Amino acid sequence: MICCLVLVRPVSALLLMDTHGYMNILGHVSGFEKTNSMNPGYRFEFLALTDIYQFNALYCGLLLGNRTMIMSPKAGGEFRLDQIKYTLSPVLRYEFKQWMVQTSYHHEAFRRISAPNLTGPVWLNSLQLSAGTKGSYYLYLREEYQRASNRFISDVDANLTVSYFLHGKESIWVAKNHNYAYQMNSRVRYHIATFYEWAYWTSAEFSVWQLQDQTYEDRLALRFNIFRKGLGKFVGFYYSYTVKDSYTLDNESHLGALGVQIFF
């Protein structure tokens, strides 16, 4: 009887090896003094999620990312590599018709280059759980606009991610050189319109970190995007402004930036 139920139930299992992601480069253009100190400078970011295996609506994959931060020079000086961050995470994702749930063991590391760091890199290993509408994730952002043409959209997508940082005997699998306990990140994306080959949307992202001593750090960033639709790529420009930021590992408080981004 069990064998009959297994045979009757529709099952879809595939070895995919499909990769989705984005890359961007931005330069800070406002919110800092340019005369007597190093400027916040430029950032290059790359993120790729490879879906390795699919079983019905469940996807198993691997997330790989890198962010490189370069400080602008003083007058007559040279550019200086400031900090490197990398991400490596196994990911499980379950998709419904309009929204999705995702969980991962999230390994993230910061390494400071421009200043002495006697304690070594910071490892932010955490268990993450995320849920939201598909249009709030980069995986389905391009598809949201492929279905619409020459009209105002006026639609909202959102997601929420909660992280629990692992602490214990220091190793590559748990936290190292930091005392963060929890993180909450939320994103709201407002789809404005699409006219001809161009798509317009804004987004707001709010993050909160709780430390082990019960203190908090937070960040609020706003972004306006103009992207050109394409069959294989989604390329465009954006302006971002960080309204507030008290995150000590990567602070962009009151900085405005112009960027170029490619979704693939």
BELNORCOR-V711235 format. One record per backbone hydrogen bond with DSSP energy under -0.5 kcal/mol. NH is the residue of the N-H (numbers start at 1). CO is the residue of the C=O. E is the energy in kcal/mol with one decimal. If there is no record, write none. Layout:
<<NH,CO,E> <NH,CO,E>>
This chain:
<<5,1,-2.0> <6,2,-2.2> <7,3,-2.1> <8,4,-2.3> <9,5,-2.4> <14,54,-2.6> <16,14,-0.8> <16,52,-1.6> <17,51,-1.4> <18,51,-1.8> <20,49,-2.5> <22,47,-2.3> <23,262,-1.9> <24,45,-2.4> <25,260,-2.0> <26,43,-2.2> <27,258,-2.4> <28,41,-2.5> <29,256,-2.6> <30,256,-1.4> <39,72,-0.7> <42,70,-2.6> <43,26,-2.2> <44,68,-2.5> <45,24,-2.7> <46,66,-2.8> <47,22,-2.6> <48,64,-2.9> <49,20,-3.6> <50,48,-0.5> <50,62,-2.5> <51,18,-3.3> <51,49,-0.7> <52,50,-0.8> <52,60,-2.2> <53,60,-1.9> <54,14,-2.7> <55,58,-2.9> <56,12,-4.2> <58,55,-2.4> <59,93,-3.4> <60,53,-2.9> <61,91,-2.9> <62,50,-1.8> <63,89,-3.7> <64,48,-2.8> <65,87,-2.4> <66,46,-2.8> <67,85,-3.2> <68,44,-2.9> <69,83,-2.9> <70,42,-3.1> <71,80,-3.4> <72,39,-1.1> <77,74,-2.6> <80,71,-1.9> <82,69,-2.7> <83,69,-1.4> <84,111,-2.2> <85,67,-2.9> <86,109,-1.9> <87,65,-2.5> <88,107,-2.5> <89,63,-2.4> <90,105,-0.6> <91,61,-2.8> <92,103,-2.9> <93,59,-2.6> <94,101,-3.0> <95,57,-2.1> <96,99,-2.9> <100,132,-2.7> <101,94,-2.5> <102,130,-3.2> <103,92,-2.7> <104,128,-1.8> <105,90,-1.3> <106,104,-0.8> <106,126,-2.9> <107,88,-1.0> <107,105,-0.7> <108,106,-0.6> <109,86,-2.3> <110,122,-2.4> <111,84,-2.6> <113,82,-2.7> <114,82,-1.7> <120,117,-1.1> <122,110,-2.5> <123,121,-0.5> <123,176,-1.7> <124,108,-3.8> <124,122,-0.5> <125,123,-0.6> <126,106,-2.3> <127,164,-2.4> <128,104,-2.7> <128,126,-0.5> <129,162,-2.2> <130,102,-3.4> <131,160,-2.1> <132,100,-2.0> <133,158,-2.1> <134,98,-2.2> <136,133,-1.7> <137,134,-1.8> <140,134,-0.6> <140,137,-1.1> <141,138,-0.6> <142,138,-0.6> <144,140,-1.5> <145,141,-0.9> <145,142,-0.7> <146,142,-1.5> <147,143,-1.2> <148,145,-0.8> <151,194,-2.2> <153,192,-2.5> <154,191,-0.8> <154,192,-1.0> <155,191,-1.4> <157,189,-2.6> <159,187,-2.0> <160,131,-2.5> <161,185,-3.0> <162,129,-2.7> <163,183,-3.0> <164,127,-2.2> <165,163,-0.5> <165,181,-2.1> <166,125,-2.4> <174,171,-0.9> <175,166,-3.8> <176,123,-1.9> <181,210,-3.4> <182,210,-1.8> <183,163,-2.0> <184,208,-2.7> <185,161,-2.9> <186,206,-2.8> <187,159,-1.9> <188,204,-2.6> <189,157,-3.4> <190,202,-2.7> <191,155,-2.9> <191,189,-0.6> <192,190,-0.6> <192,200,-1.9> <193,200,-1.4> <194,151,-2.2> <195,198,-2.1> <198,195,-2.3> <199,227,-3.2> <200,193,-2.7> <201,225,-1.4> <202,190,-2.3> <203,223,-2.2> <204,188,-2.4> <205,221,-2.6> <206,186,-2.3> <207,219,-2.5> <208,184,-2.6> <209,217,-3.2> <210,182,-2.4> <211,209,-0.5> <211,215,-2.7> <212,179,-2.8> <214,211,-1.8> <217,209,-2.2> <219,207,-2.3> <220,244,-2.5> <221,205,-2.4> <222,241,-2.8> <223,203,-2.1> <224,239,-2.5> <225,201,-2.8> <226,237,-2.8> <227,199,-2.5> <228,235,-3.7> <229,197,-3.2> <229,227,-0.5> <234,263,-1.8> <235,228,-1.3> <236,261,-2.1> <237,226,-2.9> <238,259,-2.0> <239,224,-2.2> <240,257,-2.4> <241,222,-2.6> <242,255,-2.2> <243,220,-1.5> <243,241,-0.9> <244,220,-1.4> <246,218,-2.8> <254,242,-1.9> <255,252,-2.0> <256,30,-2.0> <257,240,-2.5> <258,27,-2.2> <259,238,-2.5> <260,25,-2.4> <261,236,-2.2> <262,23,-2.8> <263,234,-2.5> <264,21,-2.8>>
